[in-house]
Amino acid sequence: MNDDGYVHRPGTVPAHDDDVSAHDGRVAADADVTFAQVAPRSARTEERFDPAWSIVEEPGNTLRRRVSEALFTIGDGGVATRGSVEEDGPDTAPGVLVNGVYTGTGPEQHLLDCPRWTGLTIDPPIDADERVLDLRDGVLYRREPGGDFRSLRFACADRPGVAVLRAEAAPGRLAPDPMLEPAPSSTDTTTTTVGEDQSLCLRTESSTGGVVVAVAAQRVTDEATHRRVDRIVAYQARPGIPDRFASARELGVDRLLAAHRATWAHRWEQVGIDLPDDPEVELAVRFSLFQLWSNTNAHGESAVGARGLSGPGYRGHVFWDADIFVLPAMASIDPDAAAAMLAYRLRGLPAARARARAEGARGARFPWESAADGTDVTPRNGYLGGVPVPILTGTQEEHITADIAWAADHFAEWTGRLDWLGTEGRELLTDTARYWVSRFRLDPDGRAHLDDVIGPDEYHESVCDNAFTNVLARWNLRRAARLEPRDAAEAAEFAAWRWLAERVVDQHHPDGRYEQFTGYFDLEPLLAAEVARPPVAADVLLGQARVAGSQLIKQPDVLMLHHLIPEEVDSLAANLDYYGPRTTHGSSLSPAIMAALLARAGRPHAALDMLRRALRIDMDDHTGTTAAGLHLAALAGVWQAMLTGFAGIRVRDGVLRIRPALPGGWGRFGIAFGCLGRWVRLDIGRDGVGIRCDGPLTVAVDDAPPILVSGETWCATKRQGV
């Protein structure tokens, strides 16, 4: 893996640098924060922190500090700070990132490294420490066992851009510098001391025209037994920072902390899980939710990269993960954050239209990787063993255009904001449909084909009629054609889309299976278990050429259709049975989606096994790449697995549909989420589902007819888990 976060293979770049190819396929046993390390904690820590809500880094466990820095990221969605220790050091990689602010050009464009605010000088230095991320309160704590140093920090959940540090140590040991310092990679930062209070202001400009202003002030209190440093900082990429900073300073640390905790308490009232029979899953899902809130912006527009704001991996570029994994999760957690993600795609429409025109096509073709303004920043070449190789994802992984259309429709359907799809979001459906009309090739028999594409399974390139791409593009055409036409010309255009959709090759076979692409069934019939126990980097072990000539797949491809548009495809069980054993889970995106599908197929025990793989991707650094940032799509996939898999939730035509599938060890499963403009809490047991919502909501459980629920009700279930 290069320093840029990419794993370079012949002809392709993986969907993430979390690809298993980045390491030898083994689980990292010495990761900083593992589930095994959560339980055994000191008596003092046990008194202070609830183990059901705490991620703990034990004293002396500093060998993999950069992994912990990613795990301990704190943010408000717009600004995030990696969880580096205050004194930094050679084994740390501190960083502050702001959503949507990039620097550089072309494929080298990356999130701007912003001024850092957590630095302190501690002398004598700390030999061993213990850190705890309190998920319930959204606060990162640090203490020195047997010593006098302790600190806490948080990103104000109720005040975007404001963050707080409080540190204490014995007199003479703690120096409150530097209060703000430019990032080492930043070359255009100006420093100003403002006001009588000696507040410090740093202004950093990016090459793309973005500007981040950071303002900080601190109060140092010296007493007989200790020195305390209270520091408040505010970041802003747009006008308005003075008022935000001034009001935060006026409140002070204690009141800011109280308001911050109250905001997190309100969040956890609306969204979360209660799983007393499985504390491991319960804690990991809470961690996933915490980091989703911390890394996605609910204000304006939001460019959500593969690693969110938790690290430099993939330079902060935006992929299909944002639309297919993160956005559906946020629609149920914070609908405004999901809307902000779509606002980013809407701003990228002009660039997508320009690309389509440049290729002789109509409509809009979205890029595989984008950054500041929605133009394509996918690399075209990489290196393998020092030899240049082409990277084809930017030209062939076209399904992202239909992915974005799906995300727009899912947002409107799930939240009930259908008027948005007829107004602001309309062009995300119509312009993508127009692209597919010009992209499909009609053969003499009148069948529509897509040549030279890559599906989600990136082991196979330049294929014809990838089922996922074809069927999702067909769905795109049909969904856009269901819009109300604005005039006679558009009505005729919609009719042409419906005509074309009927002719798309979907690779469906009489036995219910979908062939992943033309010729796939004729490839070498290798199973993943014949290579190694998944997750496995099959292309590393066998070579890229052999893997491309085999039926091994990196991640769900055909099966993604069953996850996204189950009403468009059939025979989930047949396709699970066929493609499951061929899936190497060579991407962090894979296990959570497989867990959701297994649960929906009535196989909750197998689903739980797969879920546990997904839970540990970052917590145990399974891919060896968590130091470069959290795998945000994997965290979002975990929440999707809980919501659409084990709780069996779907929203269709204004109805919340519930079909639970509980593993044998789960006697009760509580889950809270938002949909259709309501906040809903389900209490799922063996014999029924308790439903509570904050307003009228139409609900259907299993195959029972829909009922109108207001307040609390209970519905019996036909399927009681296995």
N, C-alpha and C positions, 0 to 999 in steps of 0.2 A: 504494500500500500504506500503510495507517495504521500508527501506532506500535505498535498492538496486535499487529501481525503478520498481520492479515487482509487479503485482497484482496476488496473488496466489489463484487459484481456483482448485477444484478437477480435476485432470487429465490434466490440460492445463495451459499454460502461454499465455496471449494474444499477438497478433502480436506486440503490443506496450504497454508501461505503460500509453499511452494516452487512453486506454480502458475506456469507460464510467463507468465501474465497480469501477474505482478508486474514484468515488465521488457519490453524490446522484442524479446526472442527471440534476441538475439545472444549469442555466447559472450564472456565477459569475458576479454579478452586480457591484462589486467594484474593478474590475481588474484595474491595473495601467493605461494602455493605451487603451482606447476604442474609437470607432468611435465617440461616443457622445462627447468625450473630445477633439477631434481634432479641431473642429470648434471654440469653445470659447477660445480665447487666448488673451494675453495682447497686447496692441497696439505696444509695443516695439518688441515683437516677430513677430507680423504681418508684421512689416516693414522689418524684417530680413529674414524671412522664407516663402517660398511659401507653402500654405496649401495643394496644390496638390502633394507635394513631402515631407511632413514633418510628422513624428510621434512624438507626443508631450506628455510628462509627466508633468502634471500641478503642480504648487507649492504646497508643503505640502502633496502630495499624496504618502506617503512613506510606507503605511501599507503593501503593497504587492510588496516591492522592488525587491524581487527575480524574480518575473514575468517580471518586466521591465529589469532586468539584462539579461534575455534570449532574449527579444525583441530587446535590444540595443546591441547585440553582433556585434562586428566588426571583420572582418577577410579577409584574401586573399585566402581562400580555403585550404591553407596549415597550417596556424596558425590562431587561433581565440581567442579573448579576450571577456569574458562576460562583459556586461555593468554595472559593479559595480561602485559605487562612489569612489572617490579617497581615502577617509578616512576609507573605509570599515565600520565595525561595526557588532554587533550581528545579525542584521536582513539582512545581505548580504551574498552572496555566490560567491565570486570572483573566477575566474578561467581562466587559459590559457591552451588550448589544441592544440596538434600538430597532424595532420592527420597521422594515421597509427602507432603511437608510443604507444604501450600498455605495461602494467606491470601486474604481477600476473600470475596465472596458471588456466587452466581449465575454468569452468564457472565464476570464480572470476576474470578472466582477464579483465582489464579495461583500458581506455585511461589514460596515464600518466599525472598526475597533474604537470604542468610545472611552473618554476619560474614566479612570478608576477611582473609587471613592472609599474603599475599605482598608486602606493601608494604615498600619501602626508600627512603631518601633518598640520592640519588647526586649528588655535587657535586664537580667540574663534571659536567654531564649527559652522557649517552652520545649521540654524534652518529650513529653507525651501529653496527648489531649484526648478528650472525648467530645464528639459532636452529635447533636440530636436535631433532626428536622421534625418539628411538631406539626403534623399535617392539619390537625384540627384548628390550631391558631395561626398557621402560616408563618412560623418563626423558626429561624435557625439559631440554635444555642451551641456554645462552645465552653468547655471548662477544662481546667488543669487538675486532674486528680492529685490530691496532696499538695497542691499549689494554690496560688492566690489569684490567678488570672481567670476571668470569665467574660463572655461577651454574648450579645444577641444581635440579630439583624433581621430586618424584614422590608419588603417592598409594599408600601401602603396599598391595600386592596381597594380602598375607597378614594384614594387620591392618585390618579395615574401620574407616573413619573417621579413620585416622591419615595425615597428610601431612607432608612434609619439604621444607625449603628450605635450601640452602647457597649462600652468596654470598661472593666475595672481591674485593677491590680494594686499591688503594694506601692506605697509612696516611692517615687524615684525609679520605678521599673518601667513605666509606660510613658512613651513620648507620642503625642497626638499628631505625628507627621508621617507621611504626607496626607493632607486632607483631601486633595484632588491631585491626580497626576496624569499626564497624557499617556495614552497607550504607546508602547514602544514602536508599533508599526505606523502610528499616525505622524504624518510629516507636515500637516497644516493645522496646528493648534495654537491659539493665542490665549494667554493667561492675563487676567485682570483682577486686581483686588478692588472690591467695590464697597462703598459705604463705610461708616464709622465703625461698624462691627467687624470689619476685616473679612467679610464674606469673600470667597474665592470663586471666580467665574472662569471656566474654560470653554472656548468656542472651537469646535472641530469641523472643518469643511471636508466634504468628499469630492472626488473628481466628477461625480455625476450631478453635482449641484446641491446635494443634501447638506444640511447644517444641523449639528447637535450642540446645544448649549447646556452645560452642566454648572450649577451653582451650589456651593456647599458652605455651611457654617458649622461651628462646633462650640460647645461649652465644656470647659475643663474645670472640674471641682476637686479640690484637694482637701482631704480630711486626715485625721490622725492615723487612721488605719488603711486608707486606700486612696487612690486617685481614680476618678471617673471621667470618661470622655463620652459626651453625647454629641453625635454628629447627624445632621440632617442634610440631605442632598436632593436636588430636583433636576430632572432631565427634561428637555423639550426639543422636539424637532420642528416645532411650529411656534408662532408667537404665543405669549401668555405665561411664560415661566416666572416673571417677577411676582405676580399676584399669587401663583401657586406656591412659590417658595416662601413668600412672606407670611401667608396664612399658616403654612406648616410650622414655621419657626415660632409663630405666636402661640400655637397650641402646645408645642413642646413634646418631648419623647413620650411621656406617660400618657397624655391624652391621645396622641397619634396611635400608640399601641392599643389603647382601649377601643378606639374606633375601628382599627384594623381587625382586631379580634371579633368585634361585633359583626363586621362584614363577612368574615369567614364563617361565623356561626350561622348567619343567614343563608350563606351558600349551602352549607351542609344540611340545613333544614330542607332545602329544596331539592338537592341532588345528593345521591350517595347510595351505599349499600349497607345492609345489616346481615351478616352471615356468621352467627355464633358458632356453628359447627365446623367452620373452616377459617380460622383466623389468618392463615397464610394468604389465602385468596382475598380475604376481606382487606387486609393491610395493603396488599399490592394494588388492588383496584383503587383504594383511596389515594395511594401514591400516584396512580395514573391520572385520576381526576385532578389532583393538586397540580400536577405539571401541565396538564392541558389548560387549566385556568391561567397558569403562570406564563405560558408561552404563546397564547393567542390573544390578539388585541380585539376589543369590542368597540373601538372608537374609530370612526372614519373608514379606512380600509386596512386590510391585514394581509401581508405577504408571509405565509407560513411555510418556512423551509423545512427540509427533511429532518433537521435537528432543532427546529424551533429557534429559540434564542439561547439555548444552553451550551452552545459551542460552535466552532468554525466549520464543522463537517459539511462537506458539499457546498461550502462557501455561502450557505444560506439560500441556495437556489430552491425555487419552488417547483415541485414535481406533481405527478398525479396523486401522490399521497395526500396532499392538501385537500383535494376534491373528493376522493373516494374513501379516505380513512378519517381524516381529522374533521372535515366539515360535518359529516353525519353525526359524529360524536358531539360536536359543539351545538348542533341544532337541538339536541336534547339537554344540553348543559347550560348554554348561554346563547340563545338564538341571535342576539345582536352580534356576537363574535362570528357566527356562521355567515350572517349578512355582510359583515366586514370583509370576509374572505371572498365573497362573490363580488363585492365592490372592487376588489383588486382585479378580478378577472374582467369585469366590465371596463376598467381603465385600460386593460390590455387588448381590448377588441380592435382598436385601430391598427396596432402592430400585427395582430392575427389576420386582419383583412389584407394588410399590405403583403404579408408573406404568401397568402393564398394567391393574390394577383401576380406576384413575382413568379409563382410556379404555374401560371396559366390556369388557375382554378378560380372558382367563385366563392363567395362567403368568407368564412374565417377559419384559418388553421392555427390552432394554438401551439406554442412551442413545448417541447419535452422538458426543457429547463428554462426558467425565466427568473428575472431579478427585479431591477428598479422599475422598468417601464413596460414590461411584458414582451420585449423583443427576445429572440432566441439567443440563449447564451450556452447552449449545449456544445461541448468540445467536439471537434470533427476528427481529431487525431489524438492518440495516446502512445504509450510506449510499453512494449513487452520485452523484457530482457535487453533493453537498450535499442530495440528495433521499432521504428514507427509502425503503428497499426491504425486502421480506420476505426472510428467509433460510429456505429450506425443508429444508435437510439434516437439521435436528433432528427434523422431523416425517415426512420421507419416505425418508430413507436407512436403511430398516429392516433391510437385509441384515446389519447388524452383529450382530443377535441370532443369526442362523444362523452368522455368522463365528465367534462365540465358541464355539458348539457344535462347529464344525469344529476349532477350536484345541484344545479339550479332547480330542477324539477323536484328533487328530494327535499330541498329546503322548503319550497312552497307547500308541498304535500304534508310534510311532518309538522311544520309550524302552523299550518292553516292560513298562511299569507298568500293565498292564490292570486290575489289582485297584483302582487308584486310580479308574478310570472307573466301577467298580461300587460304590464307596463315596463318597469325598469329591466326586468330579467328577460323580456320577450326576445331580444336579439341574441341572447345566448343560445336560444333554441333555433331560431330561424337562420342565423348566419352559419351555425355549425351544420344544419341540415343542407344548406346550399353548398357547403364544401363537399359533403358526401355525394351529392348529386353529380358534381363534376369529377369526383374521384373514382366512383365505381366504373368498371369496364363491363359493357354488355357483350356477351358472346353471341354467335349466330343463332343459338337456341333461345336467346332472350334472357339468359341468366346473368345476374350481376355479380362481379368478382372484385376483390381487392388484392392486388399483387404486391409483392415485396414489402411485407410488413413484419413487425415484431409484436407479439402479444405480451401479456404480463410475464410469461415464461421466456426469459431472455437467453436461455440456452439455445434457442432455435431462431435464426435470423433469416431474413429475405424469404419468408414463407408466403404461400398463396392461400387466401381465404382462411385466415385465422378466425376460428369460431367466435372468440370473444370480440374481436374488432368488428367482424361482420354483423353479428347479432346486435351489439350495442349501437352500431351505426344505423342499423335497421330500426331499432327502437327510437333513435334520435329522429329519424325521418317521420315515423308514425306519431311521435309525441308532438313534434312541431306542427304537423298537419292537423292536430286536434285543436289548435288555437283558433280563435275567431278571426276569419280573414277580414282584412281592412277594406278590400275592394274586390272587384271581379277578377282582376289580374292575379291577385294573391290567392284567390279561391282556386283558380286554374293551376297555379303553382303548387298549392297544397295537394290537389288531385294528382299531379304528376309525381309528387313525393310518395303518395300512397301506392301508386302504380309501381314505382321502382322498388319500394319496400317488399312488395309481394314477390319480387324476382331475385332477392338477395340469397346467395348460397349460405345456408346456415350450418352445414356439416352434420345435420341430424341423421342418425341411422335408425333402421327399423327396431333395433334392440333397445332403443332409448339413449344410447350413448351419442355424444357429440364428438366427432373427430376434431382434434385440436387444430389441425390444418390439413390441407390436401397432402396425402402421403404419410401422415403421422402413423397410422396403423401398420404401415409396412416397415417401420424402423425397427432396429434391434430391440427386442422386448425386455429391456433391463428393468429391474425393480430397484428401488432405493436401498432396500435392506441387503441386496446382493453386493452393494458397493461398501456401505458402512451404515451404522445406525444413524438415522437423521437426528439433528441437522448435519448435513455433510456438503462439502464443497466438491461436488462430483466433477466439475470441470478441472479442478486442480488435481484430483486423484487419478482421473482417467484421461485427461487431456481434452481440450475444447472440441477437437474434431470428432472424437468418439462420442462425446456427450451429445453433440449436434446430430449424430447419426443414430441416436438411441431414443427410447421413449421416456427417459428420465426428464423430469421438469423441475424447474427451480422453485416454483410457487404456484398456487392455484391459478389456472388460466380459464379453461372451460368452467370450472367450479365458481369462478368469480361471477359468472352470469347468474348462477343460482343464488348468489349472495345479493347481487344488485337488483336484478329484474326477474325474480322467480316466476312471475306471471307470464313471462315470455318463453320460458324453457320448461321442460318436464324431466322426469326420471332422475331426481336428485340422488336416490339410493344407488341406481345403476352407475352414475357418473362418479359418485364417491367411491364405490367399490373398485372402479377401474383406475381412476386417477390418484386416489389416495396412496396406494402402494408405490406409485411412480414419482411421488413428490418428495424431493430431497430436503425441502424447507431451507433452501440456500439463501433465503431472504428473511429478514425479521418481520416482513409483512405477512408471512405465510401462516404461522401457527394459530394466531387469533382467529383468522377467517375460517380456517379448518375447524377450529373449536365451535364457532357459531354454526357452521353447516352440520357438523356431527350432532349437535344438540337439536337442531331443527329436524334432523332425520330420525330422531328418537333414539339416539345413542349417547346418552348423557355421560356415561362412564368414560368412553373414549374421548368425548368432548372435554371432560375435565382433565384428562391426561395431557391433551393438546394445549389446554388453557395454561396449565402449569409451565409448559415450555415458554409460552408467550410472556408470562409474568416475570420470568427470570432473565429476559434478554438484556435488560439494563441492570437490574438489581445484582445479577451475578456476572455481568459483562460477558455474555455468551459469545458475542462476535469479536471480542477483543478490540472494539472500536468505540465504546461508550465514552472514553476520554474526550473524543471529538464532539460529544454532545449526545443527548438522549435521542432515542429512536421514537420520535413523537407519533408516527403513524402506528407503531406497535402498541404504544400506550393507548391510542385511540381505538385500535383494534380490540384490545382487552375490554374496553367499555362496550364496544359493539357486540362482542361475544356475550357479555352479561345481559345486555339489553335485548338483542334480537335472537340470541341463541338460547340461553338458559331461561330467561323470562319469556321468550317467544313472542316478542312484541313487533308488530308492524302497524303502520298507519296507512290506511287506504280509504279514499273517498270520504274523508272526515270521520272515520271510525277507528278507534284504538282497538286493535285485535291482539289477543293474548292467548298463547298456547305454550304453557311452561313445560320445561323438561328438567327435572331435578335429579342429580346423581344420588345414589343411595345414601351417601353420608350427609346429605343436606336435609335436615328435617324441616327447616324453615329458611326462607330467603326473602329478605326485604330489599326493595329497590325503589328509589325515588328519582324522578326525571321530569322533564318538561315536554309537552307535545300539544299541538292544536290550541295554543294559547293558554293552556292550563298547566299547573304543577300537580303531578300525580305521584302517589305513593302506593305501591303494591306490597302486600304481605302474602307471599306464596307458600302454601303448605301442601301436605300430601292430599288433602281432600278438597281444597278450594283456594280461592284467591280473595283476599280482602282488598278493596279498592277505596282509596280516599283521594279526592281531588278538590281544588279550590273553586270550582264552578261547574256548571253543567257540561257533561262530556258523554258522547255515545261510545259504548264499550261492548265488545263481543269476546266471550271467553270460550276457547275451543270452538266447537261447531254450533254453539248456541246462538240464537238470533240476537242482534244488537239490542241493548237496553240503554236508557238514558240514566246516567249516574250523576248525582249531585250530593256532595258531602261524602258519606261513607256507605258502602254496601259490601256484600259478600256473595261470591258466585262459586258454585260447586264446579269441580273439574272432572273431566272424564279420564284424563291421563294423569296418573298419580306419581309419575316418575318411576325409575327402574333401579 
